[in-house]
């Protein structure tokens, strides 16, 4: 495996080292049973990913509105959100 790929066990045993590497700009991919499952990445990379996701979602919402798609009132959205939480909490 590449130098920047470790197992969960290795990541757990050397977490501080992987955090230091992330601070220096090098991500570490963590695998379980040979499959990538997580990563320790520089915070700037993580923030850029979150920002890109926000931009993508905003563009999708704008496209739906431009096509005359449905809108939802905030009260309706919150009511749906809390009713879904209530169903899963039982």
C-alpha positions, -999 to 999 in steps of 0.1 A, spaced: 0 0 0 10 36 -5 29 54 23 -2 75 30 -25 45 35 -28 27 69 -51 2 85 -75 12 113 -52 -5 138 -22 14 126 -41 47 125 -52 42 161 -17 34 173 -2 64 155 -30 89 154 -8 118 165 16 111 137 -11 111 111 -25 144 125 9 159 123 12 148 86 -22 163 79 -10 196 94 19 194 71 -4 189 41 -3 151 37 -36 132 39 -37 96 53 -62 71 40 -75 46 66 -85 11 54 -106 -16 70 -103 -51 55 -83 -36 26 -110 -10 16 -106 27 22 -131 39 49 -118 72 62 -91 98 58 -72 122 81 -68 153 59 -55 189 63 -83 211 76 -80 234 46 -88 204 23 -118 195 45 -131 231 45 -127 233 7 -147 201 3 -175 214 25 -175 247 6 -176 229 -28 -205 208 -15 -224 239 -4 -218 255 -38 -230 224 -56 -262 222 -35 -269 259 -41 -265 254 -79 -288 224 -78 -314 244 -59 -311 273 -83 -316 250 -112 -348 235 -96 -362 270 -91 -352 281 -126 -372 251 -140 -402 261 -120 -397 234 -94 -415 232 -61 -407 253 -32 -413 245 5 -420 269 33 -396 268 63 -424 258 86 -433 228 64 -397 218 61 -392 219 99 -424 200 105 -413 173 81 -378 172 97 -392 168 132 -418 142 123 -390 121 107 -369 123 138 -399 113 159 -405 82 138 -369 70 141 -366 76 178 -393 51 188 
